[in-house]
Structure formats: structure tokens, C-alpha cells
Amino acid sequence: MFRLREFLLSSASLGTSQAVTAGVGFVFWYLAAHLFAQAEVGVASAVISAMSLVGAVGAMGLGTLLIYEIPRRPGREMGMIAASLAGSMAIGAVLGLVFVVIAPLLSAELVPVRASILMVVTVALGAGLTSASLVIDQAVIGLMRSGLQLVRNVLAAVGRLGLLAAFGLIGAGAGALAMVGAWVVAVGLSMLALGAYSAWRGSLRRSYPLHWEFLGEQRGNALRHHLLNLAIQLPGWAMPVIALTVLSARVNAGFYFAWLLVGFASFVLASFVWVLYASAVREPGSMARWGWVSLRLSGAAALVGAIGLMVVGPWVIEIFGRGYAEVARGAFVVLPLTLFPTVIKGHYVTINRVRGTVGAASWLVSGGAVLEMLGGWVGASARGLIGLGIGVVTAMVLETILMLPLVIETIIRPQLAGKPSEA
């Protein structure tokens, strides 16, 4: 039976992973801001965000599916994971090439994406590696070895910082290519290091057949999880592109740093619901009990995070330079408020994953994603970055109103009444 200590340790491991990634990530962008022009940083941040979005598409929901399937298929875990990694990386790389073709059509600011063969290869490879990294990070949650995610993300974060410093100081690559290249190579090295570590610990001492039939059998479930994952992630990765397109590369450079801070806080909240998902799958009927723990922890984290961002956020952006701070300062008035609806959305999605009603949830979450992006676009057009924040928060509040009843029914009411949840 899953215990509170394991729940807290797994959540802490995932949260620490995000904390280290975000902390080193801010050092990365601080260094980038002092090595390259602000417009180049704006282009690179938009490309990396878009590459992350394309990578998420390439992941095809396989990581989320593995969390559900690993406990049900003992002895086949490594074969399923290997097939999922190979498939997701191939799809991600192809989609990365598609992005390279269409990017300049979205904005003239993105013309550098296909300025050279090296940049084209870097973006395609980066999208493929991002897909594979997303799959393995979720697969280790299903294996209840979230510490491996911490190891990989720490290696990737430190690696991209060292590579950026090297590229910038020795002049290997210019502008956006140096920043994107450092990001991509670090992810690849972290994946290789994780494989070497697993081999050393004995996990890979023998070969495992790639269970391609698993992908075929579960393609419907994987697609449903995939669509839901995309709906959740799309607004976060699309906002920097919206800021760049509606406003400018310079404005997006400042906004991107503010968005990173808010995203970091959101990732910490997500660590609770991912562990909730894994624990509820392994222990049927425990949704109300573990959901109550997760809801209170993530709610407290959202409150602390929102207050902290409003107070400390503008000061943190000042570190990158006055030009960045002038652009992003107003965003901290509104953007931290997105953390509260994020708590409800995360638990609403997790309840549906455990119940097997992913398809039904996708409609509501997808509609909310479109509403968030539309709100951000309209708000940015009307009132700049503050308007973008207002538009996103308004959309998320409307989503929460529709999602809250299921959370109350499944977690809050059974727990207060002392009854087990049906989920």
C-alpha cells in the first residue's frame, strides 16, 4: 500500500527537480542576456518554447500512458519504455522539421530558424530529444523511481549552462543558434547519462525487446492522453510565441523571464498531481485520501507561490537587466493568479485519468486552452503584457467554474464525510 512518506518523498523529488531546473535555467538566461542582444534572446526563447511544444506533440501521450500501464504489465516495463522512447523521438524530430518550414510564415522574427542547416538540424534534433525526455520523465514516475527524473533534469540544467558559457565565450555559433544549441545538446547528454547510470545500476545489463505491439494495442488510449496533455501544455508554450507575434521580440524577452517564474511555480504544483495519479492507479479507491493530501499541499504551495512571485518577481527580473525589468514588471500584477485555477485543473485532470474518462475531460480542457490563448492574444493586443495576463486569468477562472464540481464530488465531499471515493 502506498504510504504518506512515499507520497511526500516522490512529490519532493519532482518538486526539487523543477526547482533545480528553474534555478539553473534563470542563470542560463541571465548569462544569455549578458552575452547576446535582447532581440536575439527573444528569438531564442520563442524557438525553445516552440521546440518544447513540438516535442510535447511528439511524445504522443506515451509517458502518461506508461504511468497507467507499468503496474499492470510486470516484467515488460523496459520493453514498453524502450519502444515508447524510440517512437516518440522519431515523431518529434519529424515534427521539428515541419516547424522549421512553417515558423517564418508565423512571424518574420522567426526567419533565423532556417537561416542555416545547422540550426535546422538543431531544432529537429531538439524536438525529438524533448519528446523522448518527456516520455522517460513520466515513465520513471510509473516505476516509482522519480529520483531518476531529478538526476536527469539536474544534468540537463547544469549541462546547458556550461555549454552556453562555452559557446558564448569561444564564439562557437552566434545568437539564437548558440542558445538553442546549448539547450538541445544538454538534453541529449542527460539522456545518455541516464542510460549509462541505468546500465551501471543493472537496469540495462541485458537487452530488452522493443514491445512495438504495446504501441499498437494502446494507440487509442495513448492518443486520448496525448490530446489531453497537449491541451494542458499548449497555452504555456504558446504564450511566448503570442507575445513575440503580437508585441515584439524585445517585449517577449522580458515576458519570457516572467513566464518562466510562473511556470516554475506551476510545475511544483504539478508534482503533487503526478504523484497522486501514480498512487491512485496503484491503489484503487484511494483518490479521496491522496487527493485530499495533494489538494491541500498544492493549494498551500499556490498561495505561497503567488505571494512570492508578486513580491520577489520584479526584483528577480531586474537581475537580467533594466530593459527586461521595464517590460515585465507589470506582468507580475496578474500572472501569479494563474496558480490558483491550476490547482483545480490539475486535480480535475487526474480524476479523469484514473477513472478512464480522459476523452471527456479533453473536450473541456481543450476548449479552455483555446480560450486561454484567445484571451492572451486579445488582451495583449488591447493592453500589452498586463492585458495578456488579464485575458489568461479570466479564461482560467471560467474553466475552474466548470471543473470544480467534479473535484468537490470526488475528493472534498467524500473526505469530509469520511467515505471512500469511487474514482
C-alpha positions, 0 to 999 in steps of 0.5 A: 500500500502506498504510504504518506512518506512515499507520497511526500518523498516522490512529490519532493523529488519532482518538486526539487527537480523543477526547482533545480531546473528553474534555478539553473535555467534563470542563470542560463538566461541571465548569462544569455542576456549578458552575452547576446542582444535582447532581440536575439534572446527573444528569438531564442526563447520563442524557438525553445518554447516552440521546440518544447511544444513540438516535442510535447506533440511528439511524445504522443501521450506515451509517458502518461500512458506508461504511468497507467500501464507499468503496474499492470504489465510486470516484467515488460516495463523496459520493453514498453519504455524502450519502444515508447522512447524510440517512437516518440523521438522519431515523431518529434524530430519529424515534427521539428522539421515541419516547424522549421518550414512553417515558423517564418510564415508565423512571424518574420522574427522567426526567419533565423530558424532556417537561416542555416542547416545547422540550426535546422538540424538543431531544432529537429534534433531538439524536438525529438530529444524533448519528446523522448525526455518527456516520455522517460520523465513520466515513465520513471514516475510509473516505476516509482523511481522519480529520483531518476527524473531529478538526476536527469533534469539536474544534468540537463540544467547544469549541462546547458549552462556550461555549454552556453558559457562555452559557446558564448565565450569561444564564439562557437555559433552566434545568437539564437543558434548558440542558445538553442544549441546549448539547450538541445545538446544538454538534453541529449547528454542527460539522456545518455547519462541516464542510460549509462547510470541505468546500465551501471545500476543493472537496469540495462545489463541485458537487452530488452525487446522493443514491445512495438505491439504495446504501441499498437494495442494502446494507440487509442488510449495513448492518443486520448492522453496525448490530446489531453496533455497537449491541451494542458501544455499548449497555452504555456508554450504558446504564450511566448510565441503570442507575445513575440507575434503580437508585441515584439521580440524585445517585449517577449524577452522580458515576458519570457523571464516572467513566464518562466517564474510562473511556470516554475511555480506551476510545475511544483504544483504539478508534482503533487498531481503526478504523484497522486495519479501514480498512487491512485492507479496503484491503489484503487479507491484511494483518490479521496485520501491522496487527493485530499493530501495533494489538494491541500499541499498544492493549494498551500504551495499556490498561495505561497507561490503567488505571494512570492512571485508578486513580491520577489518577481520584479526584483528577480527580473531586474537581475537580467537587466533594466530593459527586461525589468521595464517590460515585465514588471507589470506582468507580475500584477496578474500572472501569479493568479494563474496558480490558483485555477491550476490547482483545480485543473490539475486535480480535475485532470487526474480524476479523469485519468484514473477513472478512464474518462480522459476523452471527456475531460479533453473536450473541456480542457481543450476548449479552455486552452483555446480560450486561454490563448484567445484571451492572451492574444486579445488582451495583449493586443488591447493592453500589452503584457498586463492585458495578456495576463488579464485575458489568461486569468479570466479564461482560467477562472471560467474553466475552474467554474466548470471543473470544480464540481467534479473535484468537490464530488470526488475528493472534498465531499467524500473526505469530509464525510469520511467515505471512500471515493469511487474514482 
